[in-house]
């Protein structure tokens, strides 16, 4: 048996752009991806603190520092400036899960890593 556990989280990032005419996903600054252990094309869940929306999409690696851009249909679920939590999960055996510690990345209002 495997259970789903929090793998990593980017906590309280600000949406810097929303691009409705893109083919879906979330673009995340490569530095934030590296710090969180998330990878391009990985499925993530987005939790919008401003409006309570929760939705899933996949990651595209961004090139702009601090970039958090929702693309395609997901762009309708946010406004530029909204604060979001980006979470990824992993499947693991219960004995692995008990020892596992997720990576939590805290950012400031410019999406710069503070912890």
C-alpha positions in Angstrom: 0.0 0.0 0.0 1.1 3.6 -0.7 -0.2 6.8 0.7 -0.2 10.3 -0.7 2.0 12.7 1.2 3.0 16.4 0.8 6.2 16.4 -1.1 6.9 20.2 -1.2 5.2 23.5 -1.0 5.9 27.1 -2.1 4.1 29.1 0.5 2.3 32.4 -0.1 3.6 33.2 -3.6 2.1 36.1 -5.4 0.7 35.7 -8.9 2.7 37.9 -11.3 0.7 37.2 -14.5 -2.3 35.3 -15.9 -2.2 34.3 -19.5 -5.6 33.0 -20.7 -4.4 32.4 -24.3 -1.7 29.9 -23.3 -2.3 26.1 -23.4 -2.7 25.6 -19.6 -0.2 25.2 -16.7 1.6 27.3 -14.1 4.9 29.0 -14.9 7.2 29.0 -11.9 10.6 30.7 -11.5 13.4 28.1 -11.9 15.0 29.1 -8.5 11.7 28.4 -6.7 11.5 25.1 -8.5 15.0 24.1 -7.5 14.5 25.1 -3.8 11.2 23.2 -3.6 12.3 20.1 -5.4 9.5 20.4 -7.9 10.2 19.7 -11.6 8.8 20.8 -14.9 5.7 19.0 -16.0 4.9 17.8 -12.5 1.3 17.9 -11.4 0.7 20.5 -8.7 -2.3 21.8 -6.8 -2.8 25.6 -6.5 -4.6 27.0 -3.4 -5.7 30.6 -3.9 -5.8 32.3 -0.5 -7.7 35.3 -1.9 -10.7 33.5 -3.3 -10.6 29.9 -1.9 -10.1 28.3 -5.3 -8.2 24.9 -5.3 -7.2 23.4 -8.7 -4.6 21.2 -10.3 -2.3 21.9 -13.2 1.3 21.1 -14.2 4.5 23.1 -14.0 6.4 24.9 -16.8 9.8 26.2 -15.7 10.0 30.0 -15.9 12.9 32.2 -16.7 11.9 35.4 -15.0 13.0 35.9 -11.4 10.0 35.6 -9.1 7.6 34.6 -11.9 4.3 32.9 -11.0 2.0 32.9 -14.0 -1.2 30.9 -14.4 -1.9 29.9 -18.0 -4.9 28.8 -20.0 -8.1 28.0 -18.1 -6.3 28.3 -14.7 -5.8 32.0 -15.5 -9.6 32.4 -14.8 -9.1 31.2 -11.2 -6.6 34.0 -10.2 -6.0 37.7 -10.4 -2.5 39.2 -10.7 -1.5 39.9 -7.1 -3.4 37.0 -5.5 -1.5 35.0 -2.9 -1.3 31.3 -3.6 0.2 28.1 -2.1 1.6 25.7 -4.6 1.8 22.1 -3.4 3.1 18.8 -4.8 2.5 15.3 -3.5 4.3 12.0 -3.6 3.2 8.4 -3.3 5.2 6.5 -0.6 4.9 3.5 1.6 3.8 4.2 5.2 7.2 3.5 6.7 8.8 5.9 4.2 6.2 8.5 4.9 6.9 8.5 8.7 10.5 9.5 8.0 9.9 11.9 5.1 10.1 15.7 5.6 8.6 17.8 2.8 10.5 20.8 1.5 8.7 24.1 2.4 9.7 27.3 0.6 8.5 30.6 2.1 8.6 33.6 -0.1 8.1 37.3 0.4 5.8 39.7 -1.6 8.4 39.6 -4.5 8.5 35.8 -4.5 12.0 35.9 -3.2 12.9 33.0 -0.9 13.0 33.9 2.8 13.2 30.4 4.4 
